[in-house]
Amino acid sequence: MNNKYTPLALLILIVLCMIGTYSNHFNNDFHFDDSHSITDNGFIRDLKNIPLFFKDVKTSSSMPTHQGYRPVVTTTLAIDYALSLKKTKGKDGYDTFWYHVSNFSWFVIIVVLFYFLQIQLYKSSSADSAHKYFALLGCAWYGLHTVNAETVNYIISRSDILSTLAIVSSFTIYTSFQNLRKYYLYVIPVAIGMLAKETTIMFAPALIAYDYMLVQQKSLMDLLNLKELKGFLKSLTIGLPALMLCGALAAYSMSRVEVFEMASTSGGWYKLTQPYILLHYISQFFLPFGLSADTDIPMIYSLADDRLFIGFGFLVLLLVLIFKTSDHKSWRPFSFGLVWFLLMLLPTSLVSLAEVTNDHRVFLPYLGLVVSMVCLVYNLYNGLLKNIQVARVGLLSFLLLAIGGYAYGTYQRNIVWAKDESLWKDVTEKSPNNGRGWMNYGLTLMGRGDYINAEYCYNQALKHTPNYYILHVNIAILQEATGRKKEAEEHYKQALKFGPGYVEAYYYYARFLYNSGRTTEAEIYTNKGLEIFDGHLYSRYLLMDILSFNRDWQKLAAVAQRTLQMYPNDIKAANSLSIATNPNAGLSSPVSKTLTAADLLNQSLALYNAGKFRECINTCYRALALQPNYVEAYNNICSAHNQLLEYDSAVAACSKAIELRPDYTLAKNNLNWAKSQLKK
């Protein structure tokens, strides 16, 4: 125990345990909001767009209502996309491995820094060198905790990870390097963190609480005495630079956001529900059972709701506990940890969001709970149980067993998060009243052709969320795929009614119109969608297909050029521009052996537009001879076979395209069309 290298060796062991616990998550799929922020966000596909991320909030998401000023997050996603392209040798920028490596690496750094931060916190209550071993207990508790698995697995939740990393880094610098405080270096991490998530602003009040409680060794009870106000004002002065900087960055971030989707329900009821949610979060900290990626905990809508009294009663008891324990030096880290927990939950408790609770919201607050619980264990170990060796051994054994249980739970949650189907199936089981969960599970079933069970799921979703626009889109897609075009169109129109501000509602209806041969209407609705969000890449792809089909080369050239301005390396736009400027290329002359695979793909598109579908297929196979995994070539083969009514061959080609690029929407659309025709 006296070996100075033992704690560091144990810290490395904890990191290795974390790697083992999360070893089964590195290839887990994208989920939910990952689509509009990553897979549908064309801006992350080029590192040259990084300066643009800091200027234009529209680069953060393909959905205007979800666009926030978080340029640091978008920058990291662009880097991951580039690394993914390198890993797959240019075939796929959406291999999830690097995205997960990034999230997990920052998580490990947080845990390591948390070790050094805890030592400084516990030093304030005692000079006992054993604190470093209890800090290790805190690292293991936090690093392996089951609830944190959601944040680590959910790629776009890296905003929470980066915000937490910023706050922990700033606190570690402030507490460990006192001689550097006059240079204000500790504010640099939180300044960066503010560009990842606005909740980083809570560093300032937490710093004020730290200085007042653990540096000045003041009791919170002193705040009730006006004569003791001087100490609090001193702490306020300490936190003022960080508060001013973070406040200015928060104001700037808010000024950049044009549209933000708030909760559809009353903000007042949302806030009244939060004390009960606080109790929910604390119960999950100790007993993380029944975790759901999308809970169905309902809002409190009545002053007679028992949960209202339970929640506020618990909050009052918690505040009494915080004030009472702050009276004793040895318990102040416990009190401070609970203050941290409440402070870090304030942003999501006071700002009305779309859901009353989400597990990733506690990623930062749980650090405080860990500090409190480790302080409790330390005081029990060296106080009540000091002379009872059997009880001390029993306490530590129980804690190690509990942490092992958390690690096992984390490993199992990684399995749930592996695929969309397993994740949303789990949601329907844990949160059966969640309409969005039923819809997303139905979407995964529809994706593998199980239309009967998918429709059942959609009907379940309609019971809970009848006005959810994207639900009507998915019902329409299913009905279109099963030949019920009249019913499908009605649901597409319902989607437009309930989601008039969403580009996706226009895109999917326009795609339906295009597939139905109503190209004039399709062009109108596609353009309406692009008026909402000009950067929606799949709407641009659809518009280029429509214009190419109509042989409107002048408009096609303009759309392709605009797309290339936004996404300079986009292959689809480059091919469309080539066709628009020379639509008859390759139709009369033999194919040269010196042509590249991209040249042959351009020729195949020209042949397709000329109605020469057999020649189109042959040319695509020439491209595949040069580039065997050319996804666009397989998609073109599928499209041409669809035109020739050779649906079996079309299914085979598009299945190969999706195997190579699972998120390739155009191939999925062509595949669904071919399958629907086969069913007839």
C-alpha positions as CSV (number, residue, x, y, z in Angstrom):
1,M,0.0,0.0,0.0
2,N,3.0,2.3,0.5
3,N,4.4,1.9,-2.9
4,K,3.9,5.2,-4.7
5,Y,3.4,3.4,-8.0
6,T,0.6,1.2,-6.8
7,P,-2.2,3.7,-7.3
8,L,-1.2,4.4,-10.8
9,A,-0.9,0.7,-11.5
10,L,-4.4,0.2,-10.2
11,L,-5.7,3.1,-12.3
12,I,-4.2,1.4,-15.4
13,L,-6.0,-1.8,-14.3
14,I,-9.3,0.1,-14.1
15,V,-8.7,1.4,-17.6
16,L,-8.1,-2.1,-18.8
17,C,-11.3,-3.2,-17.1
18,M,-13.1,-0.5,-19.0
19,I,-11.6,-1.6,-22.3
20,G,-12.7,-5.2,-21.6
21,T,-16.2,-4.1,-20.5
22,Y,-16.7,-2.0,-23.7
23,S,-14.8,-4.4,-26.0
24,N,-18.1,-5.5,-27.6
25,H,-19.3,-2.0,-28.5
26,F,-16.8,-0.6,-31.0
27,N,-18.8,-1.7,-34.1
28,N,-22.3,-0.8,-32.8
29,D,-24.6,0.9,-35.2
30,F,-25.6,4.6,-35.5
31,H,-28.9,5.3,-33.8
32,F,-31.7,7.8,-33.7
33,D,-30.3,11.4,-33.8
34,D,-27.1,10.0,-35.4
35,S,-28.9,10.0,-38.7
36,H,-29.6,13.8,-39.1
37,S,-26.3,14.8,-37.4
38,I,-24.0,12.2,-39.0
39,T,-25.2,9.9,-41.8
40,D,-27.5,12.5,-43.4
41,N,-25.2,15.4,-42.8
42,G,-23.2,15.9,-45.9
43,F,-21.0,18.6,-44.4
44,I,-19.0,16.2,-42.3
45,R,-17.8,14.5,-45.4
46,D,-15.1,17.0,-46.1
47,L,-12.5,18.3,-43.6
48,K,-12.3,21.5,-45.6
49,N,-15.7,22.4,-44.1
50,I,-14.3,22.7,-40.6
51,P,-14.0,26.5,-40.7
52,L,-17.6,26.5,-41.9
53,F,-18.7,24.6,-38.8
54,F,-17.7,27.7,-36.7
55,K,-19.7,30.1,-38.9
56,D,-22.9,28.3,-40.0
57,V,-25.1,26.4,-37.6
58,K,-26.8,24.6,-40.5
59,T,-23.7,22.4,-40.8
60,S,-24.6,20.6,-37.5
61,S,-27.6,18.7,-38.7
62,S,-29.8,18.0,-41.7
63,M,-32.9,18.9,-39.6
64,P,-33.4,22.6,-39.0
65,T,-35.1,22.0,-35.6
66,H,-32.1,20.1,-34.4
67,Q,-29.4,22.5,-35.5
68,G,-27.3,23.8,-32.6
69,Y,-24.1,25.7,-32.4
70,R,-21.7,22.9,-31.5
71,P,-18.8,23.2,-33.9
72,V,-16.4,21.2,-31.8
73,V,-18.7,18.2,-32.0
74,T,-19.2,18.6,-35.8
75,T,-15.4,18.9,-36.2
76,T,-14.8,15.7,-34.4
77,L,-17.4,13.9,-36.5
78,A,-15.7,15.2,-39.7
79,I,-12.4,13.8,-38.4
80,D,-14.0,10.4,-37.7
81,Y,-15.5,10.4,-41.1
82,A,-12.1,11.0,-42.7
83,L,-10.5,8.2,-40.5
84,S,-13.3,5.9,-41.4
85,L,-12.7,6.5,-45.1
86,K,-9.0,5.8,-44.6
87,K,-9.9,2.6,-42.8
88,T,-12.2,1.4,-45.6
89,K,-9.8,2.7,-48.3
90,G,-12.3,5.2,-49.5
91,K,-15.4,2.9,-49.6
92,D,-17.3,4.0,-46.5
93,G,-17.0,7.0,-44.2
94,Y,-19.7,5.6,-42.0
95,D,-17.9,2.6,-40.5
96,T,-18.7,3.2,-36.9
97,F,-15.4,2.0,-35.4
98,W,-13.6,5.3,-35.3
99,Y,-16.6,7.2,-34.0
100,H,-16.8,4.8,-31.1
101,V,-13.0,4.9,-30.5
102,S,-13.3,8.7,-30.2
103,N,-16.2,8.6,-27.7
104,F,-14.5,5.9,-25.6
105,S,-11.1,7.5,-25.6
106,W,-12.5,10.7,-24.2
107,F,-14.4,8.7,-21.6
108,V,-11.2,7.1,-20.5
109,I,-9.4,10.5,-20.2
110,I,-12.3,11.7,-18.1
111,V,-11.9,8.8,-15.7
112,V,-8.2,9.3,-15.4
113,L,-8.6,13.1,-14.7
114,F,-11.4,12.3,-12.3
115,Y,-8.8,10.3,-10.2
116,F,-6.6,13.4,-9.7
117,L,-9.6,15.6,-9.1
118,Q,-11.0,13.4,-6.4
119,I,-7.7,13.4,-4.6
120,Q,-7.9,17.2,-4.4
121,L,-11.5,17.1,-3.2
122,Y,-10.9,14.5,-0.5
123,K,-7.7,16.3,0.7
124,S,-9.9,19.1,1.9
125,S,-11.5,16.9,4.6
126,S,-8.4,14.9,5.6
127,A,-4.7,14.6,5.0
128,D,-5.0,10.8,5.0
129,S,-2.9,9.4,2.1
130,A,-5.4,6.5,1.7
131,H,-7.7,9.0,-0.2
132,K,-6.0,8.0,-3.4
133,Y,-7.3,4.4,-3.0
134,F,-10.8,5.7,-2.4
135,A,-10.4,7.9,-5.5
136,L,-9.6,4.7,-7.4
137,L,-12.9,3.3,-6.1
138,G,-14.7,6.3,-7.5
139,C,-13.0,5.8,-10.9
140,A,-14.1,2.2,-11.1
141,W,-17.6,3.1,-10.0
142,Y,-18.0,5.8,-12.6
143,G,-16.0,4.1,-15.4
144,L,-17.9,0.9,-15.3
145,H,-21.4,2.2,-14.3
146,T,-24.2,0.7,-16.4
147,V,-26.1,3.9,-17.0
148,N,-23.1,5.6,-18.7
149,A,-23.3,2.9,-21.4
150,E,-26.0,5.0,-23.2
151,T,-23.8,8.0,-23.5
152,V,-20.7,6.0,-24.6
153,N,-22.7,4.0,-27.2
154,Y,-24.8,6.9,-28.5
155,I,-22.4,8.5,-30.8
156,I,-23.9,12.0,-31.1
157,S,-24.0,12.0,-27.2
158,R,-20.3,12.9,-27.5
159,S,-21.6,16.4,-26.8
160,D,-22.1,15.3,-23.2
161,I,-18.8,13.5,-23.1
162,L,-16.9,16.5,-24.5
163,S,-18.7,18.9,-22.1
164,T,-17.9,16.6,-19.2
165,L,-14.2,16.3,-20.3
166,A,-14.0,20.1,-20.5
167,I,-15.4,20.6,-16.9
168,V,-13.3,17.9,-15.4
169,S,-10.1,19.2,-17.2
170,S,-10.7,22.7,-15.9
171,F,-11.4,21.6,-12.4
172,T,-8.3,19.4,-12.4
173,I,-6.1,22.2,-13.7
174,Y,-7.6,24.6,-11.1
175,T,-7.3,22.3,-8.1
176,S,-3.9,20.7,-9.0
177,F,-1.9,23.7,-10.3
178,Q,-2.7,26.5,-7.8
179,N,0.3,28.5,-9.0
180,L,-1.1,28.8,-12.5
181,R,-4.5,30.1,-11.4
182,K,-3.4,33.7,-12.0
183,Y,-3.0,33.0,-15.7
184,Y,-6.6,31.7,-16.0
185,L,-5.4,28.7,-18.0
186,Y,-8.1,26.6,-16.3
187,V,-10.8,28.4,-18.3
188,I,-9.4,27.2,-21.7
189,P,-11.0,23.7,-21.5
190,V,-14.5,25.0,-20.5
191,A,-14.3,27.6,-23.3
192,I,-13.8,24.8,-25.8
193,G,-16.5,22.8,-24.0
194,M,-19.0,25.6,-24.5
195,L,-18.6,24.9,-28.3
196,A,-19.5,21.3,-27.7
197,K,-22.5,21.7,-25.3
198,E,-24.0,24.7,-23.5
199,T,-24.3,22.8,-20.2
200,T,-20.5,23.4,-19.8
201,I,-21.5,26.8,-18.3
202,M,-22.3,25.0,-15.0
203,F,-18.5,24.9,-14.4
204,A,-18.7,28.4,-13.0
205,P,-21.3,27.8,-10.2
206,A,-19.6,24.5,-9.4
207,L,-16.3,26.3,-9.0
208,I,-18.0,28.8,-6.7
209,A,-19.4,26.0,-4.6
210,Y,-16.0,24.3,-4.5
211,D,-14.2,27.4,-3.3
212,Y,-16.8,28.2,-0.7
213,M,-17.2,24.7,0.7
214,L,-13.8,23.0,0.3
215,V,-11.3,25.8,0.1
216,Q,-12.8,28.3,2.6
217,Q,-14.3,25.3,4.5
218,K,-17.6,27.1,4.9
219,S,-20.9,25.4,5.8
220,L,-23.9,26.1,3.6
221,M,-25.7,27.0,6.8
222,D,-23.5,30.1,6.9
223,L,-25.3,31.4,3.9
224,L,-28.3,32.0,6.1
225,N,-26.2,34.4,8.2
226,L,-25.7,37.8,6.5
227,K,-22.6,38.4,8.5
228,E,-20.9,35.5,6.7
229,L,-21.8,36.9,3.2
230,K,-18.2,38.1,2.7
231,G,-17.0,34.5,2.2
232,F,-19.6,33.8,-0.4
233,L,-18.7,37.0,-2.3
234,K,-15.1,36.0,-2.3
235,S,-16.0,32.7,-3.9
236,L,-18.3,34.5,-6.4
237,T,-15.3,36.6,-7.4
238,I,-13.3,33.4,-7.9
239,G,-15.9,32.0,-10.3
240,L,-16.7,35.3,-12.0
241,P,-14.1,35.0,-14.9
242,A,-15.4,31.6,-15.9
243,L,-19.0,32.7,-15.5
244,M,-18.4,35.8,-17.8
245,L,-16.6,33.8,-20.4
246,C,-19.1,30.9,-20.5
247,G,-22.0,33.3,-20.4
248,A,-20.7,35.3,-23.4
249,L,-20.1,32.0,-25.3
250,A,-23.6,30.8,-24.4
251,A,-25.2,34.0,-25.6
252,Y,-23.2,33.8,-28.8
253,S,-24.2,30.2,-29.3
254,M,-27.9,31.0,-28.8
255,S,-27.7,33.9,-31.2
256,R,-26.5,31.5,-33.9
257,V,-29.4,29.1,-33.6
258,E,-32.4,30.0,-35.8
259,V,-34.8,27.2,-34.8
260,F,-34.8,25.0,-31.8
261,E,-37.3,22.3,-31.1
262,M,-38.6,22.6,-27.6
263,A,-41.1,20.3,-25.8
264,S,-44.5,20.2,-27.3
265,T,-46.0,20.3,-23.8
266,S,-46.2,23.0,-21.1
267,G,-42.9,24.1,-19.8
268,G,-44.4,24.6,-16.4
269,W,-45.5,21.0,-16.1
270,Y,-42.1,19.8,-17.4
271,K,-40.4,21.7,-14.5
272,L,-42.8,20.3,-12.0
273,T,-42.0,16.8,-13.2
274,Q,-38.2,17.2,-12.7
275,P,-38.0,16.6,-8.9
276,Y,-39.6,13.2,-9.5
277,I,-37.1,12.6,-12.4
278,L,-34.3,13.5,-9.9
279,L,-35.4,10.6,-7.7
280,H,-35.5,8.4,-10.8
281,Y,-31.9,9.3,-11.6
282,I,-30.7,8.6,-8.1
283,S,-32.5,5.2,-8.0
284,Q,-30.9,4.3,-11.3
285,F,-27.5,5.2,-9.9
286,F,-27.8,2.5,-7.3
287,L,-30.1,0.0,-9.1
288,P,-29.7,0.4,-12.9
289,F,-32.4,-2.1,-13.9
290,G,-34.9,-1.6,-16.6
291,L,-32.8,0.9,-18.5
292,S,-34.5,2.1,-21.7
293,A,-33.0,4.2,-24.5
294,D,-36.3,6.0,-24.8
295,T,-38.4,5.9,-21.7
296,D,-42.2,6.3,-21.5
297,I,-42.3,8.1,-18.1
298,P,-45.2,10.4,-18.5
299,M,-45.3,14.1,-17.7
300,I,-47.0,15.3,-14.5
301,Y,-50.2,17.1,-15.6
302,S,-52.1,17.4,-12.3
303,L,-51.4,19.0,-9.0
304,A,-53.0,15.9,-7.5
305,D,-50.5,13.6,-9.0
306,D,-48.7,11.6,-6.2
307,R,-45.4,11.8,-8.1
308,L,-45.5,15.6,-7.6
309,F,-45.5,15.3,-3.8
310,I,-43.0,12.4,-3.9
311,G,-40.6,14.4,-6.1
312,F,-40.7,17.6,-4.1
313,G,-40.6,15.8,-0.8
314,F,-37.5,14.0,-1.9
315,L,-35.9,17.3,-3.2
316,V,-36.5,18.9,0.2
317,L,-34.9,16.0,2.0
318,L,-32.0,16.1,-0.3
319,L,-31.5,19.8,0.3
320,V,-31.7,19.3,4.1
321,L,-29.1,16.5,3.8
322,I,-26.8,18.8,1.8
323,F,-27.0,21.6,4.3
324,K,-26.6,19.4,7.3
325,T,-23.6,17.5,6.0
326,S,-21.8,20.7,5.0
327,D,-21.6,21.5,8.7
328,H,-18.9,18.9,9.2
329,K,-15.4,19.0,7.6
330,S,-15.2,15.3,7.0
331,W,-18.6,15.3,5.2
332,R,-18.1,18.4,3.1
333,P,-17.0,16.4,0.0
334,F,-20.2,14.4,0.4
335,S,-22.2,17.6,0.5
336,F,-20.3,19.1,-2.4
337,G,-20.9,16.0,-4.5
338,L,-24.6,16.4,-4.1
339,V,-24.4,20.1,-4.9
340,W,-22.5,19.1,-8.1
341,F,-25.2,16.6,-8.9
342,L,-28.0,19.2,-8.6
343,L,-26.1,22.0,-10.4
344,M,-25.2,19.8,-13.4
345,L,-28.9,18.7,-13.7
346,L,-30.2,22.3,-13.7
347,P,-29.9,23.0,-17.4
348,T,-32.0,20.0,-18.4
349,S,-34.4,20.6,-15.5
350,L,-35.1,24.2,-16.2
351,V,-35.1,24.2,-20.0
352,S,-38.2,22.3,-21.3
353,L,-37.0,19.5,-23.6
354,A,-38.9,17.1,-25.8
355,E,-38.5,14.2,-23.3
356,V,-38.7,14.6,-19.5
357,T,-35.8,12.2,-19.0
358,N,-32.8,10.7,-20.8
359,D,-30.0,8.6,-19.4
360,H,-27.3,10.6,-21.1
361,R,-28.3,13.7,-19.1
362,V,-26.8,12.2,-16.0
363,F,-23.3,11.5,-17.5
364,L,-21.9,14.7,-16.0
365,P,-24.1,14.9,-12.8
366,Y,-23.2,11.3,-11.8
367,L,-19.6,12.4,-11.1
368,G,-20.9,14.3,-8.1
369,L,-22.9,11.3,-6.9
370,V,-19.8,9.2,-7.1
371,V,-17.8,11.7,-5.0
372,S,-20.6,11.7,-2.4
373,M,-20.8,7.9,-2.2
374,V,-17.0,7.5,-2.0
375,C,-16.9,10.1,0.8
376,L,-19.7,8.1,2.6
377,V,-17.7,4.9,2.2
378,Y,-14.5,6.6,3.5
379,N,-16.3,8.0,6.6
380,L,-17.8,4.6,7.3
381,Y,-14.5,2.8,6.8
382,N,-12.6,5.1,9.0
383,G,-15.4,6.0,11.4
384,L,-18.2,3.6,12.4
385,L,-16.3,0.5,11.1
386,K,-12.8,1.6,12.1
387,N,-12.3,-1.1,14.7
388,I,-14.4,-3.8,13.0
389,Q,-12.1,-5.4,10.5
390,V,-14.6,-8.0,9.3
391,A,-17.2,-5.2,8.5
392,R,-14.6,-3.1,6.7
393,V,-13.6,-6.1,4.5
394,G,-17.3,-6.9,4.0
395,L,-18.0,-3.3,2.9
396,L,-15.2,-3.2,0.3
397,S,-16.1,-6.7,-0.9
398,F,-19.7,-5.6,-1.4
399,L,-18.6,-2.5,-3.3
400,L,-16.3,-4.5,-5.6
401,L,-19.0,-7.0,-6.2
402,A,-21.5,-4.2,-7.0
403,I,-19.0,-2.6,-9.4
404,G,-18.5,-5.9,-11.1
405,G,-22.3,-6.1,-11.5
406,Y,-22.3,-2.7,-13.1
407,A,-19.6,-3.8,-15.5
408,Y,-21.7,-6.9,-16.5
409,G,-24.7,-4.7,-17.0
410,T,-22.7,-2.3,-19.2
411,Y,-21.5,-5.3,-21.3
412,Q,-25.1,-6.4,-21.7
413,R,-26.3,-2.9,-22.6
414,N,-23.6,-2.8,-25.3
415,I,-25.3,-5.8,-26.9
416,V,-28.6,-4.1,-26.8
417,W,-27.1,-1.0,-28.5
418,A,-25.4,-3.2,-31.2
419,K,-28.2,-2.9,-33.8
420,D,-31.3,-0.8,-34.3
421,E,-33.5,-3.8,-34.1
422,S,-32.1,-5.0,-30.7
423,L,-32.2,-1.4,-29.3
424,W,-35.8,-0.6,-30.3
425,K,-37.1,-4.1,-29.4
426,D,-35.7,-3.5,-26.0
427,V,-37.4,-0.1,-25.8
428,T,-40.8,-1.6,-26.7
429,E,-40.3,-4.1,-23.9
430,K,-39.1,-1.6,-21.3
431,S,-41.3,1.4,-22.4
432,P,-44.4,-0.1,-24.0
433,N,-46.2,3.3,-24.0
434,N,-43.5,5.0,-26.1
435,G,-44.9,5.5,-29.6
436,R,-41.5,6.5,-31.0
437,G,-40.0,3.2,-29.7
438,W,-42.7,1.2,-31.5
439,M,-42.2,3.2,-34.7
440,N,-38.4,2.7,-34.7
441,Y,-38.8,-1.0,-34.0
442,G,-41.2,-1.2,-36.9
443,L,-38.8,0.6,-39.1
444,T,-36.1,-2.0,-38.4
445,L,-38.6,-4.8,-39.2
446,M,-39.6,-3.1,-42.4
447,G,-36.0,-2.8,-43.4
448,R,-35.6,-6.5,-43.5
449,G,-38.9,-7.1,-45.3
450,D,-41.1,-8.1,-42.4
451,Y,-44.0,-5.9,-43.4
452,I,-46.7,-7.7,-41.3
453,N,-45.0,-7.2,-38.0
454,A,-43.7,-3.7,-39.0
455,E,-47.3,-2.6,-39.6
456,Y,-48.3,-4.0,-36.2
457,C,-45.6,-1.9,-34.6
458,Y,-46.7,1.2,-36.5
459,N,-50.3,0.7,-35.4
460,Q,-49.1,0.5,-31.8
461,A,-47.2,3.7,-32.3
462,L,-50.3,5.5,-33.7
463,K,-52.1,4.8,-30.4
464,H,-49.5,6.8,-28.5
465,T,-48.3,9.4,-31.1
466,P,-51.0,9.9,-33.7
467,N,-49.6,13.3,-34.8
468,Y,-45.9,12.2,-35.2
469,Y,-45.1,13.2,-38.8
470,I,-42.2,10.7,-39.4
471,L,-44.5,7.9,-38.2
472,H,-46.9,8.7,-41.0
473,V,-43.9,8.8,-43.4
474,N,-42.9,5.3,-42.4
475,I,-46.5,4.0,-42.6
476,A,-46.7,5.5,-46.1
477,I,-43.4,3.8,-47.2
478,L,-44.7,0.5,-46.0
479,Q,-48.0,0.9,-47.8
480,E,-46.2,2.0,-51.0
481,A,-43.9,-1.1,-50.8
482,T,-47.0,-3.3,-50.4
483,G,-48.8,-1.8,-53.4
484,R,-51.3,0.4,-51.4
485,K,-50.5,3.6,-53.2
486,K,-53.7,5.4,-52.4
487,E,-53.4,4.8,-48.7
488,A,-49.7,5.7,-48.9
489,E,-50.3,9.1,-50.4
490,E,-52.8,9.9,-47.7
491,H,-50.2,9.2,-45.0
492,Y,-47.6,11.3,-46.9
493,K,-50.0,14.1,-46.8
494,Q,-50.6,13.6,-43.1
495,A,-46.9,13.8,-42.6
496,L,-46.9,17.2,-44.3
497,K,-49.8,18.3,-42.2
498,F,-48.1,17.4,-38.9
499,G,-44.5,18.2,-40.0
500,P,-44.7,21.2,-42.3
501,G,-41.3,22.5,-41.1
502,Y,-39.4,19.2,-41.7
503,V,-37.6,18.7,-45.0
504,E,-37.9,15.0,-44.6
505,A,-41.7,15.2,-45.0
506,Y,-41.4,16.8,-48.4
507,Y,-38.5,14.6,-49.5
508,Y,-40.4,11.3,-48.9
509,Y,-43.6,12.6,-50.5
510,A,-41.6,13.9,-53.5
511,R,-39.8,10.5,-53.8
512,F,-43.2,8.8,-53.8
513,L,-44.4,11.1,-56.6
514,Y,-41.2,10.5,-58.6
515,N,-41.6,6.7,-58.3
516,S,-45.2,7.1,-59.4
517,G,-44.1,8.9,-62.6
518,R,-45.5,12.3,-61.4
519,T,-42.2,14.1,-61.9
520,T,-43.6,17.6,-62.2
521,E,-45.2,17.4,-58.7
522,A,-42.1,15.6,-57.4
523,E,-39.9,18.5,-58.5
524,I,-42.2,21.0,-56.8
525,Y,-42.2,19.2,-53.4
526,T,-38.5,18.5,-53.5
527,N,-37.8,22.2,-54.0
528,K,-40.2,23.0,-51.1
529,G,-38.2,20.8,-48.9
530,L,-34.9,22.4,-50.0
531,E,-36.4,25.8,-49.2
532,I,-36.6,24.6,-45.6
533,F,-33.0,23.2,-45.6
534,D,-30.9,23.7,-48.7
535,G,-28.3,21.3,-47.5
536,H,-30.5,18.2,-47.4
537,L,-28.3,15.9,-49.5
538,Y,-30.9,13.2,-50.3
539,S,-33.3,15.9,-51.5
540,R,-30.6,17.1,-53.8
541,Y,-30.0,13.6,-55.0
542,L,-33.7,13.2,-55.8
543,L,-33.9,16.5,-57.5
544,M,-30.9,15.5,-59.7
545,D,-32.6,12.2,-60.6
546,I,-35.9,14.0,-61.5
547,L,-34.1,16.6,-63.7
548,S,-32.0,13.9,-65.3
549,F,-35.2,11.8,-66.0
550,N,-36.8,14.9,-67.5
551,R,-33.6,15.6,-69.5
552,D,-33.6,19.2,-68.1
553,W,-29.9,19.6,-68.5
554,Q,-29.7,23.3,-67.7
555,K,-31.4,22.9,-64.3
556,L,-29.5,19.7,-63.6
557,A,-26.2,21.5,-64.2
558,A,-27.2,24.3,-61.8
559,V,-28.3,21.9,-59.0
560,A,-25.2,19.8,-59.5
561,Q,-22.9,22.8,-59.3
562,R,-24.7,24.2,-56.2
563,T,-24.4,20.7,-54.6
564,L,-20.6,20.6,-55.4
565,Q,-20.2,24.0,-53.8
566,M,-21.7,22.7,-50.6
567,Y,-20.1,19.2,-50.9
568,P,-17.1,19.4,-53.1
569,N,-16.3,15.7,-53.2
570,D,-19.8,14.4,-53.9
571,I,-19.7,11.7,-56.6
572,K,-23.4,11.9,-57.4
573,A,-23.2,15.6,-58.1
574,A,-20.0,15.3,-60.1
575,N,-21.6,12.5,-62.3
576,S,-24.8,14.6,-62.7
577,L,-22.8,17.6,-63.8
578,S,-20.9,15.5,-66.3
579,I,-24.1,14.2,-67.8
580,A,-25.7,17.6,-67.9
581,T,-22.8,19.2,-69.7
582,N,-22.4,16.3,-72.2
583,P,-25.6,14.2,-72.1
584,N,-24.8,12.1,-75.1
585,A,-21.3,11.0,-74.0
586,G,-20.6,7.4,-74.5
587,L,-23.8,6.6,-76.4
588,S,-22.3,6.1,-79.9
589,S,-18.6,5.5,-79.4
590,P,-17.1,2.2,-78.1
591,V,-15.9,2.2,-74.4
592,S,-12.2,2.9,-74.2
593,K,-10.0,0.6,-72.1
594,T,-8.3,3.6,-70.6
595,L,-11.5,4.9,-68.9
596,T,-11.7,5.0,-65.2
597,A,-14.4,3.4,-63.1
598,A,-15.9,6.8,-62.5
599,D,-15.9,7.5,-66.3
600,L,-17.8,4.2,-66.9
601,L,-20.3,5.1,-64.2
602,N,-21.0,8.4,-65.9
603,Q,-21.5,6.5,-69.2
604,S,-23.9,4.1,-67.5
605,L,-26.0,7.1,-66.2
606,A,-26.1,8.5,-69.7
607,L,-27.2,5.1,-71.1
608,Y,-29.8,4.8,-68.4
609,N,-31.2,8.3,-69.2
610,A,-31.3,7.3,-72.9
611,G,-33.4,4.3,-72.0
612,K,-30.6,1.9,-72.9
613,F,-30.9,-0.2,-69.8
614,R,-29.1,-3.3,-71.0
615,E,-26.1,-1.3,-72.1
616,C,-26.2,0.6,-68.8
617,I,-25.9,-2.7,-66.9
618,N,-23.0,-3.9,-69.1
619,T,-21.2,-0.6,-68.6
620,C,-21.6,-0.9,-64.8
621,Y,-20.1,-4.3,-64.8
622,R,-17.1,-2.8,-66.7
623,A,-16.8,-0.3,-63.9
624,L,-17.0,-3.1,-61.3
625,A,-14.1,-4.9,-63.1
626,L,-12.0,-1.9,-62.3
627,Q,-13.4,-1.1,-58.9
628,P,-15.0,-4.3,-57.5
629,N,-16.8,-2.6,-54.5
630,Y,-18.2,0.4,-56.5
631,V,-21.5,0.9,-54.6
632,E,-23.0,3.4,-57.1
633,A,-22.4,0.9,-59.9
634,Y,-24.4,-1.8,-58.1
635,N,-27.2,0.7,-57.5
636,N,-27.3,1.6,-61.2
637,I,-27.5,-2.1,-62.1
638,C,-30.4,-2.4,-59.7
639,S,-32.2,0.6,-61.2
640,A,-31.7,-0.6,-64.8
641,H,-33.0,-4.1,-63.9
642,N,-36.1,-2.5,-62.3
643,Q,-36.7,-0.7,-65.6
644,L,-36.4,-4.0,-67.4
645,L,-38.8,-5.6,-64.9
646,E,-36.1,-8.0,-63.8
647,Y,-36.8,-7.7,-60.1
648,D,-34.8,-10.7,-58.9
649,S,-31.6,-9.3,-60.5
650,A,-32.5,-5.9,-59.1
651,V,-32.8,-7.3,-55.6
652,A,-29.4,-9.1,-55.9
653,A,-27.6,-5.9,-57.1
654,C,-29.1,-3.5,-54.5
655,S,-28.6,-6.1,-51.7
656,K,-24.9,-6.0,-52.6
657,A,-24.9,-2.2,-52.6
658,I,-26.4,-2.1,-49.1
659,E,-24.0,-4.8,-47.9
660,L,-21.2,-2.5,-48.9
661,R,-22.9,0.7,-47.6
662,P,-25.7,0.0,-45.1
663,D,-26.9,3.6,-45.0
664,Y,-27.1,4.0,-48.8
665,T,-30.7,5.4,-49.1
666,L,-31.0,5.3,-52.9
667,A,-30.1,1.6,-52.9
668,K,-32.6,0.9,-50.1
669,N,-35.3,2.7,-52.1
670,N,-34.6,0.7,-55.2
671,L,-34.4,-2.5,-53.3
672,N,-37.8,-1.8,-51.6
673,W,-39.3,-1.1,-55.0
674,A,-38.0,-4.3,-56.5
675,K,-39.2,-6.3,-53.5
676,S,-42.7,-4.7,-53.7
677,Q,-43.0,-5.7,-57.4
678,L,-41.9,-9.2,-56.7
679,K,-44.7,-9.6,-54.1
680,K,-47.2,-8.7,-56.8
